[in-house]
Amino acid sequence: MKVLIIGSEGMLGHDLIDILSKENEISTTTIDTLDITDIEKTIKTVKNINPDVVVHAAAFTDVDGSESNEDLAYKVNVIGTRNVAVACRKTDAALVYICTDYVFDGTKGISYRESDQTNPLSVYGKTKYLGEVCVKEILSKFYVVRTSWLYGYHGPNFITTMLNLAEKMDSISVVADQIGSPTYTVDLSKVIAELIKKPIYGTYHITNSDHCSWYEYAQEIFKIAGMNIKINPVTTEEFGSAAPRPKYSVLENYNWKMEGFPKIRSYKDALRDYMRLL
């Protein structure tokens, strides 16, 4: 298939290129080559490439920064996504829209299925959810892929932040009351490669299996790294952030499972593989 990756310069975008190019003809755009907030340019770009599938991995992802840049977050995450969806409709391309666990408020207390009620707390979460709404209103051929706590080789992430802090500090304070599933961008890319092979359109929760708090995540990172660092568990309130975050945003890969696909490996196994190559 011909696959267009929008936002190919990002952490996920790099791995999407590596994985999807094994079986597909790949085209890419970056923030420098396509302004998705310009509808005419977006339509023209997609029409010229004429892909079978568009993977929309471009977004304003600064969760705290979105609180003070609401207009920019809206323009990129909502209007930009609408423009990509319109371009897909005009070219009859299927769309993969990368979304987030932050569409939920975290009060359910157990893992979220795709059918659960959304209630985003932050500007970032709200704009990503509104992007979903645009996709679902405009297209019938779409895969909304909600994921969480991404890390990969081609961008800053929690793991590299922890390892860098450990080189400068004797102790690190880490939030212990937010629970989620760290997800390796290579594994996410492999799942997307499988999804687009079939017209099994809809919403999917795609994360590595198992879950932890940021504090437990940090413990696992330093255990694998063989580093003895003092980690201080703190509450969300003690840590302080501009944007509110869900306390429990574990996503159950329910629709993936119901389509007969195998269980996605544990975040611990994925983390070991990732850190082995650092």
N, C-alpha and C positions, 0 to 999 in steps of 0.2 A: 504494500500500500504506500501511497504518498502521504507522509505525515509532516505537518508543519508544527514546529515547537516555538511558541511565543514566550519570550523570557528565557531564551536559551543560555544567557550569560549567568544565570543564577545557580545556586547550589544544586537544586533539583534539576534545572535545565541541563547542566553538564552531564549528569548521570542518565537523563532521558536520551540524550544524543548517543551516548555509549551503548545503552541497552537497545533502544529502538532501531538503531542503524544496522543491527545484526540481521533483521528480517524486513526492513522497510527502507524506502527512499526518503531521506530526511531533508527538509528545508528548515531554516531557522530565522528568527528575528531577535534583535536585542533592543534595549531601550534606546540605543543610538540609531537603529535602522527603522524602527516603527514606534510611533506615538499612538498607542491604542486609544487615547482620548480624542483623537481626530478620526471621526467616523469615515470620512471620504478616503483618507489614506489607508485606513484599516481594510475597508472593503476592496479597494484597488489592489492592495498587497495580497490579500487572500485570493482574490479572483485571478491574479497573475500566476500564483503558484498552483491554484486549483487542487488543493489536497483532498484526500479521502477523509482524513482525520486532522483536527487541530487540537493540540494540547496547549491549553492556556495556563502557563505557569508564571505569568507576570503579575505582580501585585505590589501594593504598598504594604509592607509587612512589619513596619515598626509599630509594635503594639502600643507602647507608651507614647511614641511620637504622634500617633494618630489622634490622641486626645487633644493635642494642641494644634493639629493640622487636619481638622475634620474635613474641610473642603477638599484638600488634596487626596485624602484617603477615599472620599466619596467619588471624586473624579476618576481615580485610577481603578478602584475596586468595583464600583457600580457602573459608571458610565463606560469605562474602558471595557468591562466585561460585556455590557450590553452591545457595544460596537462589534466586539469579536463574535458574539452570538448572531447578530444581524448579518455579518459577513459570511458566517457559516451557513445561514439559511439561504443566502443568495447563491452559494456555490454547492449546496446540498452536502456539505461536509458534516461529519459527526464532531461533537465538541467534548473534550475532556476538560472539566473545570476543577482546578485544585482548590479545595476549601479547607476548613479548619474545625477543630474541636471547640473553638471559642464561639461557635454558634449556640452552644449550650450554656446554661447558667451554673451547672455543677451541683445542683441541689438534689438530684435524683438519688444519689448515694450508691448506685450500682451502675454498671456500664450502660452506655447509650446505644440503642439500636437506631437504624436509619429512620424509622417511623416515629421516633420520639419527638415530642414538642420542643422546638427551638426557643431560646430566649437569651440572645447574646447580651452580655453585660457591658462590653466596651465598644468604643467607636469602631475599632478594627473588626471585632466580631460582627457588629451590625452591618458594616459595609460589605463584608464577605458574604453574609447571609443574603443581603439584597442583591449581590451578584448572582447567587443561586436562583433567586426569584426571577431575575432577568432571563437567565438561561432556560428555566422551565417554562416561562411564558412565551418565549420566542421560538424554541426548538422542540422537536420531538425526538431527535437523535442526539442524546447527550449522556455523558457519564459524569455525575457530580461526585468527586472523590474527596471525602473529608479525611484529613489525616492530622497528626499531632507531633509536636516536639521533634521536629526534623533535625537531622545532622548528616553531614557528608563532608567529603574532602574539599569541596570547592567553595567553601564559605565559612564565616565565623559561626560557631555553635557552642553549646553549653560545655561540651567536652574540652574543646581547646581553651575556652575561657577558664575552666577549672584548672587545667594543667598550667596555664600561664600564671594564674593567681598563686598556685602552689610554689612557683619559682621565686615569688616575691614576698610571700606572707607565711607566717607560722601557723595561722589558723584562718579558716574561712567560714563565714556565716551563710547558710543555705536554707531556703524555705522548705519546711517539712510538712506543711498542711495543704499543698496542692498535689493532686495525684493524677498521673497520666501515663501514656505509653510512648517512650522514646522510639522514634522511627528512623531507620536508616534509608537515605534517599536511593541507594542502590536497590534495596528490597522494594520500595515503593515503585520505582521505575519498572522493575520486573513484573509487578502486578499490573501496572498500566499496560505493559506490552501484551499481557494475556487478555485483559478486558477488551481491548480494541479489536481483537480477532473475531469477536462475535457481536451481533447486534443486541446485546443484553443491556439495553439502556436503562438508566435509573440512577439512584443515589447509592453510593458505597462508602462504608467506613473501612479505611485501609490503614492499619498500623501494624507494627510488630506486636506479637502476642505478649501477654503479661504486663504488669504495670508497677509503678513505684512513685514515691514522692521525689522531688528534686533532691532532697537530702539523701535518700536511699540511692538515687542515681549517682550522686557524687561519691558516695561510699563505694559503689561498684566500680566506678572509673578509677579511683585511687587503688583499689584492690587489684585490678587488672594491671595497672601501671607499676605496682609494687612500691607505692609511695606511702609513707606514714605521715599523714597530715591531719591536724586536728580540725574536725568539721563541727561547727556549732549549729544545731537545729534552731530555726527561728520561725515565727508565724509570719503570714503574709503581711499583717499589720506592722509587725516589728521591722520587717525588711523594707517596706514602703515602696510603692510603685504608683506611677501616674494613672495607669489603667487598671480597673478591676478585672480579676481573672477568676474563672470557675475553680472551685476547690476540688471537684472530682469530675474530670472530663475524659474518663476512659471510654474509648469507642469499641464496641463489639463489632467484629467483622462479620456481621450476620448475613447480609445479602451475598457477600463473597462465598461464605460457607453454603448458603442455600442454593447457589449456582453450581455446587459440586466441586469447588476448588479446594486444594489442600490447605491446611492450617498454615498461617504465616509464622515463621520461626520466632522464638522469644527474643525480646530486645537484648537480653544478656548475651545470647549467641552472636547476634548481629554486632553488638558493641565490641566483643572480643575480636571479631574479624576486622572491624574498622580500626581498632587501636593497634592491631598487629602491623598495620601498614603505615602508621603515623611516623 
